Amino acid sequence: MHIPDSMLRGTICPVTAVVSAAGVAGAAWAATRAKQKPGAGRFAAICALIFAAQMINFPISGGTSGHLLGGVLAAAILGIPFGVLALSVVVSVQCLVFSDGGVSVLGANILNMALIGAGVGGFLNLRLRRAGTGAVPAAGLAAWLGVMLAATAASLELWLDRVIPLGRVLPAMLGVHALIGLGEGAITMAAVALLAPARSGAGIRHSAAAPLIGAAVIALLLSPLASSLPDGLEWVADKYRFLHEAGPVFVGPMPDYSFPAVGPAALSTSLAGLAGVAITFALAWVVGRGTRVKIKA
């Protein structure tokens, strides 16, 4: 669901940038004031895991594919403000290092995947939990809803930017992402069952080892096996002819998840994935440490 530079060109880009900046700042403020906080290593490891998992596109029907969004997963494991920050870190690394989603549309992508995917999706998960739904099924349902809300937001942005009428793009986006959301829900339920900490005492500070090892294994061994089929947004854009090939405004050092000067495609992808895990972990660790600074009321 990463929107590329060539897809949005109008005033929607600065508007979403301002909204996203305000939303991330609000999440950072809430994270610093949270009573329960994940350790910096734990936060960074979950970010790295989500980065690696997003490299794995899984095929769905109709010649398209999807990948994990990870917003509800992050919010369920880390808490909502930390979930928003986690997705913001992941999306920023993907944009600036791997040219996945453009710089001019970074605000839109953070809005869709972090503020809506993790923020609103995390809130829905919390409401379902409070209504008596078990932790695992609540996370799965909220993850599906989060994908649908993010797809709706992307559709609205395309419509507001006069790229395509809402009556065309919204049904197509919701139709394909309803199937992608099923994969999102299944992965989220499995991850929550394995990784979600107990909410008592120091439970939220569980070890960073398991998610970090998982991230490394996914990046090294599974990322070259990702489906090459277009993702949901690309499939809709191709169907309605608004997918225009254009050079990105900014080209990262490892575009398209390829490691420089490495010939075999599988090895290049694996090394790029490992580098991405390391970069994401390092940046997220700094962010996680920053949230531990005490702010007076």
N, C-alpha and C positions, 0 to 999 in steps of 0.2 A: 504493500500500500504506500510505498515511497513515491511521492509525486516528484517528477523530474522538473528541471528548470524550464524546459520547453513547453510544459503543459499549462502553467499559470504565468501570466505576464503583466497583469494589470494591478490596480490598487489593492486587490485582495492580498498581495504579498506583504506590503508594509503593515496592513491592518492585522493580519495574522501574526506578524512578527511582534507587534506591540502587545497583542493579547497573550501570546506565548511567553514573552519576557515577563509580563506582569504575573502570569500564572506560575511560572517557575520560581520567581522571586517569592510569591506567596507560599509555595510548597517548601522552599528553603527556610523561610521564617517559621512555618509550622514544624518543620523537622527539628530546628534548633530548640524549640520549646516542648517537643514531645517528651513524655515521661519515660517511655520505653523506646530505646534506640538500638538498632543493630550496631555491632562493632564495625569499624571502618573496613576491616578485612572481609567480614560477612557481606556487607553492602556491596563491596567491590566484586566479590566472587559471584553474587547473584547477577550483577550487571554483566559480567563476563559470560556467564552462562546464557543469559538472554541474547547477548550479541551472537554467540556461537549458534544458538538454536535458530536464530533468524536467518542464518545462512542456508538452512535446510528447507528447500522448497519441496513440498509433497504434492504429487499429482492428484487432481480431482477430475470429475467427469467433464466432458466438453472440451478437452484439449487445453486445459488451463491448470494452474497450480496455486498453492498458497503456502504461506509460512507463518510461523508463530508471531503473534503480535507481542504477547508477554506482559501486557499492562496489568491485568488482573492477577497474574502469577506474581508479579513483583509486589503489588499492593497487598496481596494475601500473606506473603512471606515477610515483607519488610514494614508494612504499614502504608497507608495511602500517601502521605507526603513523600516518604522515601521511594515509593513506587513511581511517583511522578518524576522525581529526580533521577531515578535509575533509567527510565525510558528516555529522558532528556539527554543523559550522557550517551546512551547507546545510539540514539538517532544522530547526535552531533558527531560522534566518531565515524559512523557510517558515511555521513555527508562529507566531512572534512578530510578523511583519510582514504576512503574507498569510492568517493563520488557516487554514492548511492543516495539519491535524493539531492537536489541542488541547493546551493547556498541561498539563492533568492527565494526558495520555497521552504527553507528550513523552519521558519515560523509555522507554516501550515502543517508540516509533518510533525513537529512537536505538539502542536495543538491537537491533531488527530490521534496520534499514538500515545502521547504522554498525558496531556491534560484530560482528554476524553477516554482513551483506552485504559490508562492507569487510574486517573482521578475519578471520573464518573463510573467507570467499570468497578473500581475498588469500592466506591460508595454503594453501588448496587450489591456487591458481594457482602458488604457489611450489613445492609438492610435485610438481605436474605438470611444471613446468620442470625440476626436478632429476631427474625420471624420464626425461627426454629428449624431452618434448613441446616443439615449437616455441613461441616466445613468443606468437604470434598465436592458434593453435588452443588453447593452454593457457588463455589469457585468455577465449576464447569459452566453453569448457567450464566453467571455474570460474565464469564469470558466470551461466551457466544454473543450475549447482548452488547458487550464492549466492541466486538468486531463490527456488529451491525451499526452501532452508533458512529464508529469511526468511518465506516463506509458512507453513511448518511452525510457526515460532515464533509468528506471529500467531494461528494456529489454536489452539495450546496456551494462549495468553493468553486467548482468548475462552472456551475450555473451562474453564480454571481460574477465570475470573470468572463462571462459570455462565451464560454468555450462550447457548450452544448446545452440544449434545453433540459430543464429538470425532469420533464416527463419522459425523456429517453434515458438519461444517465442514472436516475435513482432506481427505477425497477431493475435495470441491468446490474448495477452495483450490488443491490441488496440480494438479487437472485444468486449471483456467483459467490458472494461473501457469506450467504447463509450456509453454503456447503463448506467453505473455508473455516467458518466459525465452529463447525462440528469438530474439525481437527484441532482447532484452538482449544475448545472445551476439553477434549480428551487429553491433550498434552498438559493442560493446566491442572486437571484433576490428578494426573499421575505425579506431576511435580509437587503439588501441594501435599499430597499424601506422603511423599518421600522427604520433603525438605521443610515443610512448615514447622516452626518451633512451637513448643508449648508456650502459652502466654502467662506463665507464672515465673516469678523470680527472675533469674537471668536467662530464661529460655530463649528470648529473642536474640541472644548473643551466641547462638549455636555456631559451631565450627564453620570456617570458610572452606575447609579441605574438600568436602564432597562436591559442592557446586563448582569449585575451581577445577578439580580433576575432571568433572563431567564436561566442562567447557573445553578443556584441552583435548579430550578424547573426541568430542564432536567436531571441533575445528580440524584436527589432524586426520581423523579416519572417515568421518561421515560427510564433511562438507563437499568433497569431490563427487559424491553420489547424489547431490541435489538434483531435482528435476530441472530440465532446461526449458520446460513449457512456460509460456508467459504467465505472470501472476494475474490476480483478478483485475486489478486496475489496468494493466497492459492489455489484457484480453478485451475489456470493454472499450478501451481507447482504440484498439485496432478495429473492432467491430464497427465503431461509429466514426472512424477515420479522423480522430483528433490526436493520434500518436505521431508526432512529427520528430524525426531524427534531427538533433541539433547538438552542437558541442556545448558542454556544460560551462557555466560562468567561471567555475573554478575546478581544476583537475587535481585530485588528491594524489599522494605518492603511490598508492596501490589501487588504481581504478579497476572497477569490476572484480575486485577481490583477487587480483593477480599480483604475485610477488615479482619485483623487478629482476630482469636478467636470469629468470629461471625458465627453462624450456618446456618440460612436460607440464601439460595443463593441470593434471591432478596434483602434482607436487607443488606447483605455483599456488594453487588454491589452498592447499593445506598449510603452506608456510604463511600465506597472507592471513589465513584464519587464525593461526597461532599468534602472529603479530598483532592482529586485532584483539584477541583475548588479552594479551599483555598490555596493550595500550589502553583498552577499556578498563582493565583492572587498576592500572596506575592512576588514570584520571578519576575513576570512581573512588579510589582510596582517598585521594585528596579532597574530593567532595564530602565523603563520609567523615573525614577528620574535621572538616569545616563545620559540620552540623553539631559537633560536640563543644563548640565554643558557647559559653554561657552568655545569654543576652538578658539584661535586666529588663523587667517589665516597665 
